[in-house]
Amino acid sequence: MRYGRVSVDGEPRWARMDDEVVHLLAGSPLDGDPAVESSRPITEAAFLPPVVPFVFYAVGLNYRGHIDHARATGREVAVPERPEVGYRANNALIGHGEAIRVPPDMTGRFEAEGEVVAVVGRRVRNASRAEAQESVFGWTIGNDVSAREWQHADRTFWRSKNSDTFKPMGPWITTDVDPMAQTTTVRVNGEVGAKFPTGDMVFDPWDFIVEASRYITFFPGDVLWMGADSNCQIAPGDTVEVEVTGIGVLSNPVRRDNREPERSPE
Amino acid sequence: MRYGRVSVDGEPRWARMDDEVVHLLAGSPLDGDPAVESSRPITEAAFLPPVVPFVFYAVGLNYRGHIDHARATGREVAVPERPEVGYRANNALIGHGEAIRVPPDMTGRFEAEGEVVAVVGRRVRNASRAEAQESVFGWTIGNDVSAREWQHADRTFWRSKNSDTFKPMGPWITTDVDPMAQTTTVRVNGEVGAKFPTGDMVFDPWDFIVEASRYITFFPGDVLWMGADSNCQIAPGDTVEVEVTGIGVLSNPVRRDNREPERSPE
């Protein structure tokens, strides 16, 4: 099953999604099995981020290719010895189809990272591995857009990774897929810029939930972004797609921030 | 005016608070001026965190005394040149009176930091200084409980600062106070462990909102914890109070995590 959220008359609505139809639901599928209220063609849907998390977890340096890439730039990077979560911020979330906006004063590399995302479905603390697996409602796709000069220069990831629009997520949550058996592909204007086995992780999603839940309660709707193997540079005028097989394709155009006059892409 | 949230029959309710009475409200004061539905003695109130933020911002190294203290421990610490926000996580929030729980495997210094907290009342982006000032609904108190060995050993602040119960906030939001003209005092079992002028900040709250809002939209209910000048060590059996004059007193007992059998405090 696929579940997501769409904007209907300016209000967020949960929906079940087929290939061609969006079925608007009476409530959240995280709370049970809500009835279908009405349906419409998916081509008319305005996608929202599939959930707004209570806590927005993200994992860094969780693919060996990413670690090798970071080392190639001269940084000293150790392979993480334990699964440690980090954080992103809700203001940065946008849905499938919405525009990633490049701040007018950003310089340096601007990059997309395609990630599989675990969506938590139930409250869990001190989880066993089996409980961690049962706690995941489904899987979606994230694009961890990053401004590299700011990432290296600033004390935190505040604007490098959490500027408005820097966290596309969607298009929906797929409940019946094995994320470890998939392939992640990032395309820029249709050309493949990164492709890697989704399951080539240093630690898998359940490792993180087991370890973090020794100290932290996870809540329904929390998301855990699992990191990426490699990056693709993006620029205004581009369209960036992240595909995770078995889930779908998250596509977003890249635009200059609308605080500046719109110009034709170079 | 003072506004906060209390638990009534297991449900969170907004309330306006006097010295002796809690007036339950029909809605959120962030959305308007809700009517009073009923009242009860404040001694019967179970306080919740006054808001659950959309984004939970926190500031590090924002008092010169804190920077001097960090340097005294041998760390190289530069005075921040720009107001850069960091983040904390909602799972860690507890209200006034709730217990801070010490994880059974925590070792090393366990410390309280008393902070004044700005609560955002309206959506703001690209704020002028005047707009930043108008965007703040009111002020509350936070205790940035920190496990120092984990803070220095881990790659992120995940369990050092975001373990469950590590972020007491409250008891309420005060709308009519100048946070820069107050005094912050932290008491452990009634003894003063830290005392400093609340306004002795490197950057003030509006500096942070002006700078961050160049890239980030703030939303109603977002909180911005402003940092602390100095710390106090705490341990199971203690009661820790943070007072910010003009706002109130945030008090929380410290207990061993209830995953271990309860023992009498040493």
Contacts between the chains, C-beta under 8 A, distances in Angstrom:
chain1	res1	chain2	res2	distance
A	52	B	54	7.7
A	54	B	52	7.7
A	54	B	90	5.2
A	54	B	91	7.2
A	55	B	89	4.8
A	55	B	90	5.3
A	55	B	91	5.4
A	60	B	155	7.6
A	80	B	155	6.8
A	84	B	154	5.8
A	84	B	155	5.0
A	84	B	156	5.8
A	84	B	158	5.7
A	85	B	156	6.9
A	85	B	158	4.9
A	86	B	155	7.5
A	86	B	156	4.4
A	86	B	158	6.9
A	87	B	87	5.0
A	87	B	89	6.1
A	87	B	156	7.4
A	87	B	158	7.8
A	87	B	162	7.9
A	89	B	55	4.8
A	89	B	87	6.2
A	89	B	216	7.5
A	90	B	54	5.3
A	90	B	55	5.4
A	91	B	54	7.2
A	91	B	55	5.4
A	91	B	216	5.3
A	91	B	217	5.3
A	91	B	218	7.6
A	91	B	219	6.9
A	92	B	216	7.8
A	103	B	214	7.5
A	103	B	215	5.7
A	105	B	214	8.0
A	125	B	164	7.5
A	126	B	259	6.7
A	154	B	84	5.7
A	155	B	60	7.6
A	155	B	80	6.8
A	155	B	84	5.0
A	155	B	86	7.6
A	156	B	84	5.8
A	156	B	85	6.9
A	156	B	86	4.5
A	156	B	87	7.3
A	158	B	84	5.7
A	158	B	85	4.9
A	158	B	86	7.0
A	158	B	87	7.9
A	158	B	212	6.7
A	158	B	215	7.7
A	158	B	216	7.3
A	159	B	212	7.8
A	159	B	214	8.0
A	159	B	215	4.3
A	159	B	216	7.2
A	162	B	87	8.0
A	162	B	215	7.9
A	162	B	216	6.6
A	163	B	215	4.0
A	163	B	216	6.3
A	164	B	125	7.5
A	164	B	215	6.7
A	164	B	216	6.0
A	164	B	217	5.4
A	212	B	158	6.7
A	212	B	159	7.8
A	214	B	103	7.5
A	214	B	105	8.0
A	214	B	159	8.0
A	215	B	103	5.7
A	215	B	158	7.6
A	215	B	159	4.3
A	215	B	162	7.9
A	215	B	163	4.0
A	215	B	164	6.6
A	216	B	89	7.5
A	216	B	91	5.3
A	216	B	92	7.8
A	216	B	158	7.3
A	216	B	159	7.2
A	216	B	162	6.6
A	216	B	163	6.3
A	216	B	164	6.0
A	217	B	91	5.3
A	217	B	164	5.4
A	218	B	91	7.6
A	219	B	91	6.9
A	259	B	126	6.8
